[in-house]
Amino acid sequence: MGRHRFNSFFKITMPMLKPINYLVITLGIIWSFQVFDLSYTMTNGGPGRSTVTLVMGIYNAAFKEYRMGYACAMAILLLIIILIINVVENVFFKEKEETAR
């Protein structure tokens, strides 16, 4: 009885949830890189620089230090990091293509 439920979960339920899991993981990763408002509002990056995120670093470089080129380079780096993670995720979630014969 228990073995049947275990098999049906991994052979039926999990494959059906694959698109949902893909979306949740993708959006979670993107949103985790965009954390700005809470750390900026509550601590402004302090104490020291312990709560500075990548997005807050981009903001500080662009609008506080007026280093627009550096901020642009950091934003492009953020884009590349998110794209690499997304490509790895696409490879992991890629469905096996079955050829019709």
C-alpha positions in Angstrom: 0.0 0.0 0.0 2.7 2.5 1.0 4.9 1.6 -2.0 2.1 2.2 -4.4 1.6 5.8 -3.1 5.3 6.4 -3.2 5.5 5.3 -6.9 2.4 7.2 -7.9 3.7 10.4 -6.3 7.0 10.3 -8.2 5.7 8.9 -11.5 2.4 10.8 -11.8 2.2 13.8 -9.4 5.8 15.1 -9.7 5.8 15.2 -13.5 2.5 16.9 -13.5 3.9 19.6 -11.2 7.0 20.2 -13.2 5.8 23.4 -15.0 4.6 24.9 -11.7 7.9 24.0 -10.0 9.8 25.6 -12.9 7.8 28.8 -12.6 8.1 29.0 -8.8 11.9 28.4 -8.9 12.5 30.9 -11.7 10.5 33.7 -10.1 12.0 33.0 -6.7 15.5 33.2 -8.0 14.8 36.5 -9.9 13.0 38.0 -6.9 15.8 37.0 -4.5 18.3 39.0 -6.6 16.0 42.0 -6.5 15.9 42.5 -2.7 16.2 46.2 -2.2 13.4 47.9 -0.4 13.5 46.1 3.0 17.2 46.4 3.5 17.3 50.0 2.3 14.4 51.1 4.4 15.3 49.3 7.6 19.1 49.5 7.7 20.3 51.5 4.7 23.0 48.9 4.2 24.3 48.9 7.8 25.7 48.1 10.2 28.9 48.5 8.2 27.9 47.1 4.8 26.5 43.8 6.1 23.0 44.1 4.5 24.1 45.6 1.2 22.7 43.6 -1.7 23.8 43.6 -5.3 20.8 45.8 -6.3 21.5 48.2 -3.4 25.1 48.4 -4.6 23.9 49.3 -8.1 21.6 52.0 -6.6 24.4 53.4 -4.4 26.9 53.5 -7.3 24.4 55.2 -9.7 22.6 57.7 -7.5 24.7 58.3 -4.5 28.2 58.1 -5.9 27.3 59.2 -9.5 29.2 56.4 -11.1 26.8 55.5 -13.8 29.2 53.3 -15.8 30.1 51.2 -12.8 26.4 50.8 -11.9 25.6 49.8 -15.5 28.4 47.2 -15.4 27.0 45.8 -12.2 23.5 45.7 -13.7 24.8 43.8 -16.7 26.6 41.4 -14.3 23.3 40.8 -12.5 21.6 40.1 -15.8 24.3 37.6 -16.8 24.1 35.8 -13.4 20.3 35.5 -13.8 20.6 34.3 -17.4 23.2 31.6 -16.4 21.0 30.4 -13.6 18.0 30.3 -15.9 19.9 28.3 -18.6 21.0 25.8 -15.9 17.4 25.6 -14.7 16.2 25.1 -18.3 18.6 22.2 -18.8 17.5 20.6 -15.5 13.8 20.9 -16.2 14.0 20.0 -19.9 11.6 17.3 -20.8 12.7 14.3 -22.7 11.5 14.6 -26.2 9.9 11.5 -27.5 10.0 10.9 -31.2 6.8 9.7 -32.8 7.4 6.7 -35.0 
